[in-house]
C-alpha cells in the first residue's frame, strides 16, 4: 500500500518545479471546484496494472481562465519533499494544456505513461540536471511507488496547491529475456555536419521511435543541423523499451564544420 503521508509531502514539493509557460494574468474562476483525474482515478489514487507503455486519459474540470496545466510522468525522488528532477520527455509523455482567457468546464487530454524512460529535469534551475534511465518498477522508498503522474499549474500557478495532483503508477512485470535494442543512424558517427544541415535518420531494431537530443546540434523534421561553426556535437538517442526490447540509451558524436 502506498504511504499517503509520503504522497502528501510529494504533492507539496511539486510546487518547486516552477515550469513557466502560462500567462501571468489573474485567474478567473470557473463554476465549481477544480479537479483532475487520470484514467478516472482521483488524486493520490494509484494507477495499477499498467502495461509497459500505455496512453491514459486526463480529464480536467472547472479550469479557470488564464491557468495552464502540465501533466508529467516522473520518478519519485528518494526524499519525498524534493521536487521531481527525472521526468519522461519522450513523445506524448509531457502534456501542456494552454491557458485561455475563458474559464472552461472541462478539458480532455491524453498522456503516454511509460514504465521505463530516460529521465530529464523539466526545470533544471530547481535541481540537479543529471539525466539517467528510470525503471518505474523499482521503488525508491518504502511504501512509495517509483514513479507517478503529476498534474500541476503552469507558470506562477505551479506553486498553487489548488492544481496539484499526484497519481502513483504500478506497472505489470516484464519478461526477463527481453532483447537489447540498437540503432542505425545516417550520417554515420564522426561525420561532419554543418549549419546548413543535412538529412538524418535513426532506425532501431525494435521498430520503436527514438527520442533524440543534442548539445551543439539539433535534429528536427528529418534533418541534423550544427548549432556552432566548429567543435563536436553529441546526440543522445533513447527509447522507452517495450514487451520484447529493453530501453535503449546510446550516443553518437559528430564533427562540426
Secondary structure, DSSP 8 states (H G I E B T S, - for coil): ---HHHHHHHHHHGGGG----S--S--B--SS--EEEETTB-TT--EEEE-SEEEEEEEEEEE-BT--EEEEEEE--SSTTS----EE-STTSEEEE---SS-EEEEEEEEEEESEEEEE-TTGGGS----EEEETTS-SBTTB-SEEEEEEESGGGGG-GGG-EEEEEEE----TT-B---EEEES-TT-EE-TT-EE-EEEESS----EEEESSEEEETTEEEESSSSEEEEEEEE----SSB---EEEEEEEE-
